């Protein structure tokens, strides 16, 4: 029996990541609980915390860089998972970045009130080249951070 295609014998590595995306302006104990949940749900998989760039004097007093710095200081056990990436402005930017990093499955952890919104958005563009770039995951889950 001849080997037709060597690549059929290679097993593609399944890489899974858990992430959240939030304002955290300023970071609170509640955000710490979300990160604890994220870490617990991810198990042995990677997890990442992305912060939005939203800033205004009344509701969002901290700049993006200050917010990342304070979040890392307040939650030292999660500090290395709090991403400082000025290119990430939306959930699509995160999806494209994670896809480019070789992840095959993503799990977004959000408040229960936002599950449907992100589930629809992320799945709608899976495998579709669009303005935001391209990603194509085997599985996209949006799960609740609420205990």
C-alpha positions in Angstrom: 0.0 0.0 0.0 1.5 3.3 -1.1 1.3 6.5 0.9 -0.7 8.9 -1.1 -0.3 11.9 1.0 2.0 12.2 4.0 0.0 15.1 5.5 -2.9 12.7 6.1 -0.8 11.0 8.7 0.0 14.2 10.6 -2.4 15.1 13.3 -3.3 18.7 13.5 -2.8 20.1 17.0 -6.0 21.4 18.6 -5.2 24.7 20.3 -7.9 26.2 22.5 -8.0 29.6 24.1 -10.4 31.3 26.5 -10.7 35.1 26.5 -12.7 38.0 27.7 -13.0 41.6 26.4 -14.1 44.4 28.6 -13.9 48.1 29.6 -12.5 47.6 33.1 -12.4 51.3 33.5 -11.6 51.3 36.3 -10.9 47.6 37.2 -13.0 46.3 40.1 -13.3 43.2 42.3 -16.0 42.0 40.0 -13.5 42.1 37.1 -11.2 40.0 39.3 -13.9 37.4 39.7 -14.4 37.3 35.9 -10.6 36.6 35.5 -10.7 33.9 38.2 -13.7 32.3 36.3 -11.8 32.6 33.0 -8.7 30.9 34.5 -10.8 28.2 36.1 -12.8 27.4 32.9 -9.7 27.4 30.7 -8.1 24.5 32.7 -4.9 23.7 30.9 -5.7 25.9 27.9 -4.4 29.4 27.5 -6.5 32.4 28.6 -6.2 36.1 27.7 -7.8 39.3 29.0 -8.3 42.1 26.4 -9.3 45.6 27.5 -11.3 48.0 25.3 -9.9 51.4 24.3 -13.1 53.2 25.5 -12.3 56.4 27.4 -14.2 59.5 28.4 -13.9 61.7 31.5 -17.2 60.8 33.1 -17.6 57.0 32.7 -14.1 55.8 31.6 -11.4 57.9 33.3 -8.3 55.8 32.6 -6.4 55.7 29.4 -5.9 52.3 27.7 -2.3 52.0 28.9 -3.2 53.1 32.5 -6.1 50.6 32.6 -3.8 47.7 31.6 -1.2 48.8 34.1 -3.8 49.1 37.0 -5.5 45.8 36.0 -2.1 44.0 36.1 -1.2 45.5 39.5 -4.6 44.8 41.1 -4.7 41.2 39.9 -1.0 40.0 39.9 -1.9 36.3 39.3 -3.5 37.3 36.0 -1.1 40.0 35.0 0.6 38.0 32.3 -2.7 37.2 30.7 -3.8 40.9 30.5 -2.8 41.8 27.0 -1.4 45.2 26.0 -2.2 45.4 22.3 -3.0 48.8 20.8 -4.2 47.1 17.6 -7.1 45.3 19.4 -10.1 47.6 19.3 -13.0 45.1 18.7 -13.9 41.4 19.3 -13.1 40.8 15.6 -9.6 42.1 16.1 -9.2 39.6 18.9 -10.6 36.7 16.8 -8.3 37.5 13.9 -5.3 37.7 16.2 -6.1 34.4 18.0 -6.6 32.7 14.6 -3.3 34.0 13.4 -1.6 32.7 16.6 -2.8 29.2 15.6 -5.8 28.6 17.9 -8.4 26.3 16.4 -11.1 26.8 19.1 -12.0 29.9 21.0 -14.2 30.4 24.1 -15.3 33.9 24.9 -16.3 34.5 28.6 -18.9 37.3 29.0 -21.7 38.4 31.2 -24.9 36.4 30.7 -26.6 39.4 29.1 -24.1 39.5 26.2 -23.8 35.8 25.3 -26.3 35.9 22.4 -24.8 39.1 20.9 -21.2 37.8 20.7 -22.3 34.3 19.8 -24.1 35.7 16.7 -21.4 38.1 15.8 -18.4 35.8 16.0 -20.1 32.8 14.3 -21.6 35.0 11.5 -18.2 35.9 10.2 -16.4 32.6 10.9 -14.7 31.6 7.7 -15.7 34.9 5.9 -13.2 37.4 4.7 -14.5 40.8 5.8 -13.4 44.3 6.6 -12.1 43.2 10.0 -9.8 40.5 8.5 -10.2 36.7 8.4 -10.6 33.9 11.0 -11.9 30.4 10.6 -12.2 28.4 13.9 -13.4 24.8 14.2 -15.4 25.9 17.3 -16.5 29.2 18.8 -18.2 29.1 22.2 -19.5 32.1 24.1 -20.0 31.3 27.7 -21.2 33.0 30.8 -18.9 34.5 33.4 -21.7 34.6 35.9 -21.6 32.2 38.8 
